[in-house]
Amino acid sequence: MNKNERIPATGAVDQAAFETAIRDNLSPEGVAAIIAFLQPAAFYKPANEDALAALQQVEWLADTLTEMLGADEHNRLMERLGL
């Protein structure tokens, strides 16, 4: 993918298809683990425009996955998994 073909960080995807693919292929625990490992990216200070665009996509993914689980379930799983 070149920089002119970036996935928008706005959630401009087929949300239903995205959620179906995640639910069909990952357990809630797997989703919680992904979120846990994506969250530290929020503390990264991008060095350039490309890095900022990539970081925005990572943050969008973490936020979208968290919304899919729901805040209470996300927190419960994080605690249960020790993340």
N, CA, C and O atoms as a Maestro MAE file, in Angstrom:
{
 s_m_m2io_version
 :::
 2.0.0
}

f_m_ct {
 s_m_title
 :::
 protein
 m_atom[332] {
  # First column is atom index #
  i_m_mmod_type
  r_m_x_coord
  r_m_y_coord
  r_m_z_coord
  i_m_residue_number
  s_m_chain_name
  s_m_pdb_residue_name
  s_m_pdb_atom_name
  i_m_atomic_number
  :::
  1 25 0.837 -1.170 0.000 1 A "MET " " N  " 7
  2 3 0.000 0.000 0.000 1 A "MET " " CA " 6
  3 2 0.885 1.237 0.000 1 A "MET " " C  " 6
  4 15 1.802 1.352 0.814 1 A "MET " " O  " 8
  5 25 0.614 2.143 -0.897 2 A "ASN " " N  " 7
  6 3 1.385 3.377 -0.874 2 A "ASN " " CA " 6
  7 2 0.643 4.422 -0.057 2 A "ASN " " C  " 6
  8 15 -0.512 4.217 0.316 2 A "ASN " " O  " 8
  9 25 1.300 5.541 0.222 3 A "LYS " " N  " 7
  10 3 0.705 6.508 1.136 3 A "LYS " " CA " 6
  11 2 -0.550 7.164 0.585 3 A "LYS " " C  " 6
  12 15 -1.290 7.787 1.347 3 A "LYS " " O  " 8
  13 25 -0.815 7.048 -0.697 4 A "ASN " " N  " 7
  14 3 -2.050 7.584 -1.258 4 A "ASN " " CA " 6
  15 2 -3.223 6.620 -1.104 4 A "ASN " " C  " 6
  16 15 -4.357 6.967 -1.434 4 A "ASN " " O  " 8
  17 25 -2.959 5.412 -0.605 5 A "GLU " " N  " 7
  18 3 -3.995 4.396 -0.435 5 A "GLU " " CA " 6
  19 2 -4.247 4.096 1.035 5 A "GLU " " C  " 6
  20 15 -4.694 2.999 1.367 5 A "GLU " " O  " 8
  21 25 -3.974 5.031 1.909 6 A "ARG " " N  " 7
  22 3 -4.139 4.817 3.344 6 A "ARG " " CA " 6
  23 2 -5.585 4.511 3.708 6 A "ARG " " C  " 6
  24 15 -6.525 5.015 3.094 6 A "ARG " " O  " 8
  25 25 -5.732 3.676 4.721 7 A "ILE " " N  " 7
  26 3 -7.044 3.440 5.291 7 A "ILE " " CA " 6
  27 2 -7.364 4.636 6.166 7 A "ILE " " C  " 6
  28 15 -6.561 4.992 7.029 7 A "ILE " " O  " 8
  29 25 -8.504 5.262 5.972 8 A "PRO " " N  " 7
  30 3 -8.837 6.414 6.802 8 A "PRO " " CA " 6
  31 2 -8.899 6.041 8.280 8 A "PRO " " C  " 6
  32 15 -9.337 4.946 8.631 8 A "PRO " " O  " 8
  33 25 -8.469 6.935 9.125 9 A "ALA " " N  " 7
  34 3 -8.525 6.714 10.568 9 A "ALA " " CA " 6
  35 2 -9.871 7.134 11.114 9 A "ALA " " C  " 6
  36 15 -10.016 7.316 12.323 9 A "ALA " " O  " 8
  37 25 -10.849 7.290 10.257 10 A "THR " " N  " 7
  38 3 -12.169 7.774 10.660 10 A "THR " " CA " 6
  39 2 -13.163 6.641 10.835 10 A "THR " " C  " 6
  40 15 -14.322 6.895 11.163 10 A "THR " " O  " 8
  41 25 -12.749 5.410 10.628 11 A "GLY " " N  " 7
  42 3 -13.693 4.309 10.715 11 A "GLY " " CA " 6
  43 2 -14.459 4.110 9.427 11 A "GLY " " C  " 6
  44 15 -15.507 3.464 9.432 11 A "GLY " " O  " 8
  45 25 -13.971 4.642 8.333 12 A "ALA " " N  " 7
  46 3 -14.660 4.548 7.045 12 A "ALA " " CA " 6
  47 2 -14.429 3.178 6.423 12 A "ALA " " C  " 6
  48 15 -13.776 3.044 5.388 12 A "ALA " " O  " 8
  49 25 -14.984 2.164 7.085 13 A "VAL " " N  " 7
  50 3 -14.911 0.791 6.601 13 A "VAL " " CA " 6
  51 2 -16.318 0.209 6.685 13 A "VAL " " C  " 6
  52 15 -17.213 0.814 7.275 13 A "VAL " " O  " 8
  53 25 -16.505 -0.948 6.103 14 A "ASP " " N  " 7
  54 3 -17.778 -1.659 6.266 14 A "ASP " " CA " 6
  55 2 -17.767 -2.213 7.688 14 A "ASP " " C  " 6
  56 15 -17.257 -3.306 7.933 14 A "ASP " " O  " 8
  57 25 -18.330 -1.456 8.615 15 A "GLN " " N  " 7
  58 3 -18.239 -1.780 10.036 15 A "GLN " " CA " 6
  59 2 -18.815 -3.152 10.354 15 A "GLN " " C  " 6
  60 15 -18.234 -3.900 11.140 15 A "GLN " " O  " 8
  61 25 -19.942 -3.485 9.757 16 A "ALA " " N  " 7
  62 3 -20.564 -4.782 10.031 16 A "ALA " " CA " 6
  63 2 -19.662 -5.927 9.581 16 A "ALA " " C  " 6
  64 15 -19.504 -6.912 10.302 16 A "ALA " " O  " 8
  65 25 -19.075 -5.804 8.404 17 A "ALA " " N  " 7
  66 3 -18.182 -6.847 7.898 17 A "ALA " " CA " 6
  67 2 -16.924 -6.943 8.766 17 A "ALA " " C  " 6
  68 15 -16.445 -8.040 9.054 17 A "ALA " " O  " 8
  69 25 -16.398 -5.800 9.176 18 A "PHE " " N  " 7
  70 3 -15.218 -5.774 10.042 18 A "PHE " " CA " 6
  71 2 -15.504 -6.503 11.347 18 A "PHE " " C  " 6
  72 15 -14.731 -7.365 11.764 18 A "PHE " " O  " 8
  73 25 -16.623 -6.154 11.995 19 A "GLU " " N  " 7
  74 3 -16.957 -6.773 13.275 19 A "GLU " " CA " 6
  75 2 -17.217 -8.266 13.125 19 A "GLU " " C  " 6
  76 15 -16.835 -9.054 13.991 19 A "GLU " " O  " 8
  77 25 -17.861 -8.656 12.040 20 A "THR " " N  " 7
  78 3 -18.097 -10.077 11.793 20 A "THR " " CA " 6
  79 2 -16.774 -10.822 11.647 20 A "THR " " C  " 6
  80 15 -16.604 -11.900 12.217 20 A "THR " " O  " 8
  81 25 -15.847 -10.263 10.897 21 A "ALA " " N  " 7
  82 3 -14.541 -10.910 10.713 21 A "ALA " " CA " 6
  83 2 -13.800 -11.047 12.038 21 A "ALA " " C  " 6
  84 15 -13.195 -12.085 12.305 21 A "ALA " " O  " 8
  85 25 -13.843 -10.017 12.860 22 A "ILE " " N  " 7
  86 3 -13.171 -10.084 14.166 22 A "ILE " " CA " 6
  87 2 -13.827 -11.149 15.035 22 A "ILE " " C  " 6
  88 15 -13.137 -11.988 15.614 22 A "ILE " " O  " 8
  89 25 -15.140 -11.121 15.127 23 A "ARG " " N  " 7
  90 3 -15.858 -12.079 15.989 23 A "ARG " " CA " 6
  91 2 -15.703 -13.517 15.502 23 A "ARG " " C  " 6
  92 15 -15.651 -14.443 16.311 23 A "ARG " " O  " 8
  93 25 -15.629 -13.708 14.184 24 A "ASP " " N  " 7
  94 3 -15.493 -15.054 13.625 24 A "ASP " " CA " 6
  95 2 -14.087 -15.627 13.814 24 A "ASP " " C  " 6
  96 15 -13.901 -16.843 13.770 24 A "ASP " " O  " 8
  97 25 -13.105 -14.760 14.023 25 A "ASN " " N  " 7
  98 3 -11.730 -15.228 14.035 25 A "ASN " " CA " 6
  99 2 -10.978 -15.036 15.347 25 A "ASN " " C  " 6
  100 15 -9.908 -15.614 15.536 25 A "ASN " " O  " 8
  101 25 -11.524 -14.234 16.251 26 A "LEU " " N  " 7
  102 3 -10.836 -13.954 17.508 26 A "LEU " " CA " 6
  103 2 -11.774 -14.102 18.689 26 A "LEU " " C  " 6
  104 15 -12.950 -13.747 18.613 26 A "LEU " " O  " 8
  105 25 -11.250 -14.624 19.768 27 A "SER " " N  " 7
  106 3 -12.016 -14.691 21.012 27 A "SER " " CA " 6
  107 2 -12.027 -13.310 21.659 27 A "SER " " C  " 6
  108 15 -11.197 -12.465 21.324 27 A "SER " " O  " 8
  109 25 -12.954 -13.071 22.577 28 A "PRO " " N  " 7
  110 3 -12.916 -11.806 23.313 28 A "PRO " " CA " 6
  111 2 -11.572 -11.601 24.028 28 A "PRO " " C  " 6
  112 15 -11.088 -10.474 24.132 28 A "PRO " " O  " 8
  113 25 -10.985 -12.675 24.510 29 A "GLU " " N  " 7
  114 3 -9.678 -12.580 25.157 29 A "GLU " " CA " 6
  115 2 -8.599 -12.147 24.171 29 A "GLU " " C  " 6
  116 15 -7.719 -11.354 24.507 29 A "GLU " " O  " 8
  117 25 -8.676 -12.672 22.956 30 A "GLY " " N  " 7
  118 3 -7.725 -12.271 21.926 30 A "GLY " " CA " 6
  119 2 -7.869 -10.806 21.572 30 A "GLY " " C  " 6
  120 15 -6.874 -10.108 21.381 30 A "GLY " " O  " 8
  121 25 -9.107 -10.335 21.484 31 A "VAL " " N  " 7
  122 3 -9.357 -8.926 21.191 31 A "VAL " " CA " 6
  123 2 -8.816 -8.056 22.319 31 A "VAL " " C  " 6
  124 15 -8.187 -7.030 22.063 31 A "VAL " " O  " 8
  125 25 -9.056 -8.458 23.569 32 A "ALA " " N  " 7
  126 3 -8.546 -7.692 24.714 32 A "ALA " " CA " 6
  127 2 -7.025 -7.628 24.696 32 A "ALA " " C  " 6
  128 15 -6.445 -6.586 25.002 32 A "ALA " " O  " 8
  129 25 -6.376 -8.726 24.340 33 A "ALA " " N  " 7
  130 3 -4.912 -8.731 24.276 33 A "ALA " " CA " 6
  131 2 -4.408 -7.799 23.180 33 A "ALA " " C  " 6
  132 15 -3.423 -7.087 23.375 33 A "ALA " " O  " 8
  133 25 -5.070 -7.799 22.040 34 A "ILE " " N  " 7
  134 3 -4.680 -6.888 20.951 34 A "ILE " " CA " 6
  135 2 -4.791 -5.446 21.417 34 A "ILE " " C  " 6
  136 15 -3.880 -4.646 21.203 34 A "ILE " " O  " 8
  137 25 -5.901 -5.117 22.051 35 A "ILE " " N  " 7
  138 3 -6.091 -3.757 22.559 35 A "ILE " " CA " 6
  139 2 -4.968 -3.395 23.524 35 A "ILE " " C  " 6
  140 15 -4.406 -2.303 23.446 35 A "ILE " " O  " 8
  141 25 -4.643 -4.303 24.425 36 A "ALA " " N  " 7
  142 3 -3.595 -4.029 25.421 36 A "ALA " " CA " 6
  143 2 -2.262 -3.701 24.757 36 A "ALA " " C  " 6
  144 15 -1.532 -2.828 25.225 36 A "ALA " " O  " 8
  145 25 -1.949 -4.389 23.685 37 A "PHE " " N  " 7
  146 3 -0.672 -4.149 23.024 37 A "PHE " " CA " 6
  147 2 -0.704 -2.946 22.081 37 A "PHE " " C  " 6
  148 15 0.346 -2.419 21.715 37 A "PHE " " O  " 8
  149 25 -1.887 -2.515 21.691 38 A "LEU " " N  " 7
  150 3 -2.007 -1.311 20.853 38 A "LEU " " CA " 6
  151 2 -2.008 -0.033 21.685 38 A "LEU " " C  " 6
  152 15 -1.554 1.009 21.210 38 A "LEU " " O  " 8
  153 25 -2.503 -0.094 22.904 39 A "GLN " " N  " 7
  154 3 -2.661 1.106 23.729 39 A "GLN " " CA " 6
  155 2 -1.378 1.909 23.953 39 A "GLN " " C  " 6
  156 15 -1.450 3.138 23.959 39 A "GLN " " O  " 8
  157 25 -0.215 1.294 24.136 40 A "PRO " " N  " 7
  158 3 0.993 2.106 24.342 40 A "PRO " " CA " 6
  159 2 1.331 3.015 23.169 40 A "PRO " " C  " 6
  160 15 2.079 3.979 23.335 40 A "PRO " " O  " 8
  161 25 0.801 2.732 22.002 41 A "ALA " " N  " 7
  162 3 1.064 3.588 20.833 41 A "ALA " " CA " 6
  163 2 0.581 5.009 21.066 41 A "ALA " " C  " 6
  164 15 1.094 5.945 20.453 41 A "ALA " " O  " 8
  165 25 -0.400 5.183 21.943 42 A "ALA " " N  " 7
  166 3 -0.930 6.523 22.217 42 A "ALA " " CA " 6
  167 2 0.129 7.436 22.840 42 A "ALA " " C  " 6
  168 15 0.000 8.659 22.793 42 A "ALA " " O  " 8
  169 25 1.166 6.848 23.419 43 A "PHE " " N  " 7
  170 3 2.215 7.638 24.060 43 A "PHE " " CA " 6
  171 2 3.366 7.975 23.107 43 A "PHE " " C  " 6
  172 15 4.274 8.728 23.459 43 A "PHE " " O  " 8
  173 25 3.315 7.411 21.903 44 A "TYR " " N  " 7
  174 3 4.344 7.659 20.894 44 A "TYR " " CA " 6
  175 2 4.153 9.038 20.292 44 A "TYR " " C  " 6
  176 15 3.032 9.429 19.967 44 A "TYR " " O  " 8
  177 25 5.220 9.761 20.145 45 A "LYS " " N  " 7
  178 3 5.177 11.084 19.515 45 A "LYS " " CA " 6
  179 2 5.701 10.954 18.087 45 A "LYS " " C  " 6
  180 15 6.906 10.811 17.882 45 A "LYS " " O  " 8
  181 25 4.810 11.003 17.104 46 A "PRO " " N  " 7
  182 3 5.204 10.790 15.709 46 A "PRO " " CA " 6
  183 2 6.253 11.795 15.235 46 A "PRO " " C  " 6
  184 15 6.205 12.979 15.568 46 A "PRO " " O  " 8
  185 25 7.188 11.290 14.459 47 A "ALA " " N  " 7
  186 3 8.286 12.120 13.950 47 A "ALA " " CA " 6
  187 2 7.937 12.807 12.634 47 A "ALA " " C  " 6
  188 15 8.563 13.798 12.257 47 A "ALA " " O  " 8
  189 25 6.937 12.277 11.939 48 A "ASN " " N  " 7
  190 3 6.587 12.854 10.643 48 A "ASN " " CA " 6
  191 2 5.119 12.550 10.318 48 A "ASN " " C  " 6
  192 15 4.424 11.874 11.077 48 A "ASN " " O  " 8
  193 25 4.679 13.056 9.194 49 A "GLU " " N  " 7
  194 3 3.279 12.913 8.797 49 A "GLU " " CA " 6
  195 2 2.879 11.458 8.562 49 A "GLU " " C  " 6
  196 15 1.765 11.062 8.907 49 A "GLU " " O  " 8
  197 25 3.767 10.665 7.984 50 A "ASP " " N  " 7
  198 3 3.454 9.256 7.754 50 A "ASP " " CA " 6
  199 2 3.289 8.509 9.076 50 A "ASP " " C  " 6
  200 15 2.388 7.683 9.225 50 A "ASP " " O  " 8
  201 25 4.163 8.805 10.028 51 A "ALA " " N  " 7
  202 3 4.066 8.165 11.339 51 A "ALA " " CA " 6
  203 2 2.783 8.583 12.045 51 A "ALA " " C  " 6
  204 15 2.147 7.759 12.702 51 A "ALA " " O  " 8
  205 25 2.395 9.837 11.922 52 A "LEU " " N  " 7
  206 3 1.156 10.321 12.527 52 A "LEU " " CA " 6
  207 2 -0.048 9.607 11.925 52 A "LEU " " C  " 6
  208 15 -0.950 9.194 12.653 52 A "LEU " " O  " 8
  209 25 -0.069 9.460 10.606 53 A "ALA " " N  " 7
  210 3 -1.180 8.766 9.945 53 A "ALA " " CA " 6
  211 2 -1.270 7.317 10.409 53 A "ALA " " C  " 6
  212 15 -2.364 6.803 10.645 53 A "ALA " " O  " 8
  213 25 -0.132 6.667 10.538 54 A "ALA " " N  " 7
  214 3 -0.120 5.282 11.001 54 A "ALA " " CA " 6
  215 2 -0.612 5.197 12.443 54 A "ALA " " C  " 6
  216 15 -1.388 4.305 12.785 54 A "ALA " " O  " 8
  217 25 -0.168 6.106 13.273 55 A "LEU " " N  " 7
  218 3 -0.588 6.128 14.669 55 A "LEU " " CA " 6
  219 2 -2.097 6.351 14.784 55 A "LEU " " C  " 6
  220 15 -2.751 5.729 15.621 55 A "LEU " " O  " 8
  221 25 -2.643 7.214 13.969 56 A "GLN " " N  " 7
  222 3 -4.090 7.456 13.989 56 A "GLN " " CA " 6
  223 2 -4.860 6.184 13.636 56 A "GLN " " C  " 6
  224 15 -5.931 5.933 14.190 56 A "GLN " " O  " 8
  225 25 -4.326 5.391 12.727 57 A "GLN " " N  " 7
  226 3 -4.968 4.137 12.361 57 A "GLN " " CA " 6
  227 2 -4.899 3.135 13.502 57 A "GLN " " C  " 6
  228 15 -5.860 2.409 13.754 57 A "GLN " " O  " 8
  229 25 -3.763 3.092 14.193 58 A "VAL " " N  " 7
  230 3 -3.620 2.200 15.343 58 A "VAL " " CA " 6
  231 2 -4.610 2.600 16.429 58 A "VAL " " C  " 6
  232 15 -5.273 1.744 17.014 58 A "VAL " " O  " 8
  233 25 -4.711 3.891 16.698 59 A "GLU " " N  " 7
  234 3 -5.649 4.374 17.715 59 A "GLU " " CA " 6
  235 2 -7.097 4.075 17.313 59 A "GLU " " C  " 6
  236 15 -7.913 3.705 18.157 59 A "GLU " " O  " 8
  237 25 -7.415 4.235 16.025 60 A "TRP " " N  " 7
  238 3 -8.758 3.908 15.544 60 A "TRP " " CA " 6
  239 2 -9.061 2.433 15.791 60 A "TRP " " C  " 6
  240 15 -10.151 2.094 16.251 60 A "TRP " " O  " 8
  241 25 -8.110 1.556 15.492 61 A "LEU " " N  " 7
  242 3 -8.321 0.126 15.674 61 A "LEU " " CA " 6
  243 2 -8.534 -0.200 17.146 61 A "LEU " " C  " 6
  244 15 -9.458 -0.940 17.484 61 A "LEU " " O  " 8
  245 25 -7.706 0.334 18.016 62 A "ALA " " N  " 7
  246 3 -7.857 0.074 19.453 62 A "ALA " " CA " 6
  247 2 -9.217 0.571 19.950 62 A "ALA " " C  " 6
  248 15 -9.889 -0.122 20.714 62 A "ALA " " O  " 8
  249 25 -9.617 1.755 19.525 63 A "ASP " " N  " 7
  250 3 -10.910 2.309 19.946 63 A "ASP " " CA " 6
  251 2 -12.069 1.478 19.418 63 A "ASP " " C  " 6
  252 15 -13.030 1.218 20.142 63 A "ASP " " O  " 8
  253 25 -11.983 1.062 18.167 64 A "THR " " N  " 7
  254 3 -13.041 0.266 17.552 64 A "THR " " CA " 6
  255 2 -13.189 -1.083 18.246 64 A "THR " " C  " 6
  256 15 -14.305 -1.528 18.513 64 A "THR " " O  " 8
  257 25 -12.067 -1.731 18.535 65 A "LEU " " N  " 7
  258 3 -12.110 -3.020 19.220 65 A "LEU " " CA " 6
  259 2 -12.650 -2.869 20.632 65 A "LEU " " C  " 6
  260 15 -13.396 -3.727 21.103 65 A "LEU " " O  " 8
  261 25 -12.285 -1.794 21.310 66 A "THR " " N  " 7
  262 3 -12.789 -1.545 22.660 66 A "THR " " CA " 6
  263 2 -14.300 -1.342 22.624 66 A "THR " " C  " 6
  264 15 -15.016 -1.864 23.479 66 A "THR " " O  " 8
  265 25 -14.785 -0.596 21.652 67 A "GLU " " N  " 7
  266 3 -16.229 -0.391 21.507 67 A "GLU " " CA " 6
  267 2 -16.942 -1.713 21.236 67 A "GLU " " C  " 6
  268 15 -18.045 -1.940 21.734 67 A "GLU " " O  " 8
  269 25 -16.316 -2.582 20.448 68 A "MET " " N  " 7
  270 3 -16.928 -3.878 20.163 68 A "MET " " CA " 6
  271 2 -17.104 -4.695 21.428 68 A "MET " " C  " 6
  272 15 -18.149 -5.315 21.625 68 A "MET " " O  " 8
  273 25 -16.088 -4.702 22.292 69 A "LEU " " N  " 7
  274 3 -16.167 -5.471 23.532 69 A "LEU " " CA " 6
  275 2 -17.087 -4.812 24.549 69 A "LEU " " C  " 6
  276 15 -17.766 -5.497 25.314 69 A "LEU " " O  " 8
  277 25 -17.109 -3.513 24.557 70 A "GLY " " N  " 7
  278 3 -17.792 -2.772 25.602 70 A "GLY " " CA " 6
  279 2 -16.803 -2.516 26.727 70 A "GLY " " C  " 6
  280 15 -15.947 -3.353 27.010 70 A "GLY " " O  " 8
  281 25 -16.920 -1.372 27.361 71 A "ALA " " N  " 7
  282 3 -15.945 -0.958 28.371 71 A "ALA " " CA " 6
  283 2 -15.891 -1.924 29.551 71 A "ALA " " C  " 6
  284 15 -14.804 -2.280 30.007 71 A "ALA " " O  " 8
  285 25 -17.044 -2.351 30.047 72 A "ASP " " N  " 7
  286 3 -17.046 -3.250 31.209 72 A "ASP " " CA " 6
  287 2 -16.395 -4.585 30.885 72 A "ASP " " C  " 6
  288 15 -15.583 -5.088 31.662 72 A "ASP " " O  " 8
  289 25 -16.749 -5.160 29.743 73 A "GLU " " N  " 7
  290 3 -16.158 -6.447 29.341 73 A "GLU " " CA " 6
  291 2 -14.668 -6.290 29.083 73 A "GLU " " C  " 6
  292 15 -13.879 -7.157 29.459 73 A "GLU " " O  " 8
  293 25 -14.278 -5.201 28.449 74 A "HIS " " N  " 7
  294 3 -12.866 -4.938 28.188 74 A "HIS " " CA " 6
  295 2 -12.087 -4.910 29.504 74 A "HIS " " C  " 6
  296 15 -11.058 -5.572 29.637 74 A "HIS " " O  " 8
  297 25 -12.582 -4.143 30.470 75 A "ASN " " N  " 7
  298 3 -11.898 -4.042 31.761 75 A "ASN " " CA " 6
  299 2 -11.855 -5.374 32.487 75 A "ASN " " C  " 6
  300 15 -10.837 -5.715 33.088 75 A "ASN " " O  " 8
  301 25 -12.946 -6.135 32.442 76 A "ARG " " N  " 7
  302 3 -12.989 -7.452 33.083 76 A "ARG " " CA " 6
  303 2 -11.951 -8.396 32.474 76 A "ARG " " C  " 6
  304 15 -11.230 -9.091 33.189 76 A "ARG " " O  " 8
  305 25 -11.890 -8.408 31.142 77 A "LEU " " N  " 7
  306 3 -10.926 -9.283 30.467 77 A "LEU " " CA " 6
  307 2 -9.491 -8.848 30.729 77 A "LEU " " C  " 6
  308 15 -8.613 -9.690 30.921 77 A "LEU " " O  " 8
  309 25 -9.246 -7.557 30.738 78 A "MET " " N  " 7
  310 3 -7.883 -7.068 31.003 78 A "MET " " CA " 6
  311 2 -7.433 -7.530 32.377 78 A "MET " " C  " 6
  312 15 -6.295 -7.967 32.550 78 A "MET " " O  " 8
  313 25 -8.323 -7.434 33.350 79 A "GLU " " N  " 7
  314 3 -7.968 -7.873 34.694 79 A "GLU " " CA " 6
  315 2 -7.770 -9.391 34.746 79 A "GLU " " C  " 6
  316 15 -6.805 -9.876 35.335 79 A "GLU " " O  " 8
  317 25 -8.682 -10.127 34.132 80 A "ARG " " N  " 7
  318 3 -8.587 -11.590 34.141 80 A "ARG " " CA " 6
  319 2 -7.316 -12.097 33.456 80 A "ARG " " C  " 6
  320 15 -6.710 -13.076 33.891 80 A "ARG " " O  " 8
  321 25 -6.926 -11.415 32.380 81 A "LEU " " N  " 7
  322 3 -5.729 -11.822 31.632 81 A "LEU " " CA " 6
  323 2 -4.444 -11.248 32.213 81 A "LEU " " C  " 6
  324 15 -3.349 -11.612 31.785 81 A "LEU " " O  " 8
  325 25 -4.575 -10.362 33.177 82 A "GLY " " N  " 7
  326 3 -3.384 -9.763 33.779 82 A "GLY " " CA " 6
  327 2 -2.700 -8.772 32.841 82 A "GLY " " C  " 6
  328 15 -1.477 -8.636 32.853 82 A "GLY " " O  " 8
  329 25 -3.490 -8.091 32.037 83 A "LEU " " N  " 7
  330 3 -2.920 -7.133 31.080 83 A "LEU " " CA " 6
  331 2 -3.085 -5.732 31.574 83 A "LEU " " C  " 6
  332 15 -2.667 -4.788 30.903 83 A "LEU " " O  " 8
  :::
 }
 m_bond[331] {
  # First column is bond index #
  i_m_from
  i_m_to
  i_m_order
  :::
  1 1 2 1
  2 2 3 1
  3 3 4 2
  4 3 5 1
  5 5 6 1
  6 6 7 1
  7 7 8 2
  8 7 9 1
  9 9 10 1
  10 10 11 1
  11 11 12 2
  12 11 13 1
  13 13 14 1
  14 14 15 1
  15 15 16 2
  16 15 17 1
  17 17 18 1
  18 18 19 1
  19 19 20 2
  20 19 21 1
  21 21 22 1
  22 22 23 1
  23 23 24 2
  24 23 25 1
  25 25 26 1
  26 26 27 1
  27 27 28 2
  28 27 29 1
  29 29 30 1
  30 30 31 1
  31 31 32 2
  32 31 33 1
  33 33 34 1
  34 34 35 1
  35 35 36 2
  36 35 37 1
  37 37 38 1
  38 38 39 1
  39 39 40 2
  40 39 41 1
  41 41 42 1
  42 42 43 1
  43 43 44 2
  44 43 45 1
  45 45 46 1
  46 46 47 1
  47 47 48 2
  48 47 49 1
  49 49 50 1
  50 50 51 1
  51 51 52 2
  52 51 53 1
  53 53 54 1
  54 54 55 1
  55 55 56 2
  56 55 57 1
  57 57 58 1
  58 58 59 1
  59 59 60 2
  60 59 61 1
  61 61 62 1
  62 62 63 1
  63 63 64 2
  64 63 65 1
  65 65 66 1
  66 66 67 1
  67 67 68 2
  68 67 69 1
  69 69 70 1
  70 70 71 1
  71 71 72 2
  72 71 73 1
  73 73 74 1
  74 74 75 1
  75 75 76 2
  76 75 77 1
  77 77 78 1
  78 78 79 1
  79 79 80 2
  80 79 81 1
  81 81 82 1
  82 82 83 1
  83 83 84 2
  84 83 85 1
  85 85 86 1
  86 86 87 1
  87 87 88 2
  88 87 89 1
  89 89 90 1
  90 90 91 1
  91 91 92 2
  92 91 93 1
  93 93 94 1
  94 94 95 1
  95 95 96 2
  96 95 97 1
  97 97 98 1
  98 98 99 1
  99 99 100 2
  100 99 101 1
  101 101 102 1
  102 102 103 1
  103 103 104 2
  104 103 105 1
  105 105 106 1
  106 106 107 1
  107 107 108 2
  108 107 109 1
  109 109 110 1
  110 110 111 1
  111 111 112 2
  112 111 113 1
  113 113 114 1
  114 114 115 1
  115 115 116 2
  116 115 117 1
  117 117 118 1
  118 118 119 1
  119 119 120 2
  120 119 121 1
  121 121 122 1
  122 122 123 1
  123 123 124 2
  124 123 125 1
  125 125 126 1
  126 126 127 1
  127 127 128 2
  128 127 129 1
  129 129 130 1
  130 130 131 1
  131 131 132 2
  132 131 133 1
  133 133 134 1
  134 134 135 1
  135 135 136 2
  136 135 137 1
  137 137 138 1
  138 138 139 1
  139 139 140 2
  140 139 141 1
  141 141 142 1
  142 142 143 1
  143 143 144 2
  144 143 145 1
  145 145 146 1
  146 146 147 1
  147 147 148 2
  148 147 149 1
  149 149 150 1
  150 150 151 1
  151 151 152 2
  152 151 153 1
  153 153 154 1
  154 154 155 1
  155 155 156 2
  156 155 157 1
  157 157 158 1
  158 158 159 1
  159 159 160 2
  160 159 161 1
  161 161 162 1
  162 162 163 1
  163 163 164 2
  164 163 165 1
  165 165 166 1
  166 166 167 1
  167 167 168 2
  168 167 169 1
  169 169 170 1
  170 170 171 1
  171 171 172 2
  172 171 173 1
  173 173 174 1
  174 174 175 1
  175 175 176 2
  176 175 177 1
  177 177 178 1
  178 178 179 1
  179 179 180 2
  180 179 181 1
  181 181 182 1
  182 182 183 1
  183 183 184 2
  184 183 185 1
  185 185 186 1
  186 186 187 1
  187 187 188 2
  188 187 189 1
  189 189 190 1
  190 190 191 1
  191 191 192 2
  192 191 193 1
  193 193 194 1
  194 194 195 1
  195 195 196 2
  196 195 197 1
  197 197 198 1
  198 198 199 1
  199 199 200 2
  200 199 201 1
  201 201 202 1
  202 202 203 1
  203 203 204 2
  204 203 205 1
  205 205 206 1
  206 206 207 1
  207 207 208 2
  208 207 209 1
  209 209 210 1
  210 210 211 1
  211 211 212 2
  212 211 213 1
  213 213 214 1
  214 214 215 1
  215 215 216 2
  216 215 217 1
  217 217 218 1
  218 218 219 1
  219 219 220 2
  220 219 221 1
  221 221 222 1
  222 222 223 1
  223 223 224 2
  224 223 225 1
  225 225 226 1
  226 226 227 1
  227 227 228 2
  228 227 229 1
  229 229 230 1
  230 230 231 1
  231 231 232 2
  232 231 233 1
  233 233 234 1
  234 234 235 1
  235 235 236 2
  236 235 237 1
  237 237 238 1
  238 238 239 1
  239 239 240 2
  240 239 241 1
  241 241 242 1
  242 242 243 1
  243 243 244 2
  244 243 245 1
  245 245 246 1
  246 246 247 1
  247 247 248 2
  248 247 249 1
  249 249 250 1
  250 250 251 1
  251 251 252 2
  252 251 253 1
  253 253 254 1
  254 254 255 1
  255 255 256 2
  256 255 257 1
  257 257 258 1
  258 258 259 1
  259 259 260 2
  260 259 261 1
  261 261 262 1
  262 262 263 1
  263 263 264 2
  264 263 265 1
  265 265 266 1
  266 266 267 1
  267 267 268 2
  268 267 269 1
  269 269 270 1
  270 270 271 1
  271 271 272 2
  272 271 273 1
  273 273 274 1
  274 274 275 1
  275 275 276 2
  276 275 277 1
  277 277 278 1
  278 278 279 1
  279 279 280 2
  280 279 281 1
  281 281 282 1
  282 282 283 1
  283 283 284 2
  284 283 285 1
  285 285 286 1
  286 286 287 1
  287 287 288 2
  288 287 289 1
  289 289 290 1
  290 290 291 1
  291 291 292 2
  292 291 293 1
  293 293 294 1
  294 294 295 1
  295 295 296 2
  296 295 297 1
  297 297 298 1
  298 298 299 1
  299 299 300 2
  300 299 301 1
  301 301 302 1
  302 302 303 1
  303 303 304 2
  304 303 305 1
  305 305 306 1
  306 306 307 1
  307 307 308 2
  308 307 309 1
  309 309 310 1
  310 310 311 1
  311 311 312 2
  312 311 313 1
  313 313 314 1
  314 314 315 1
  315 315 316 2
  316 315 317 1
  317 317 318 1
  318 318 319 1
  319 319 320 2
  320 319 321 1
  321 321 322 1
  322 322 323 1
  323 323 324 2
  324 323 325 1
  325 325 326 1
  326 326 327 1
  327 327 328 2
  328 327 329 1
  329 329 330 1
  330 330 331 1
  331 331 332 2
  :::
 }
}
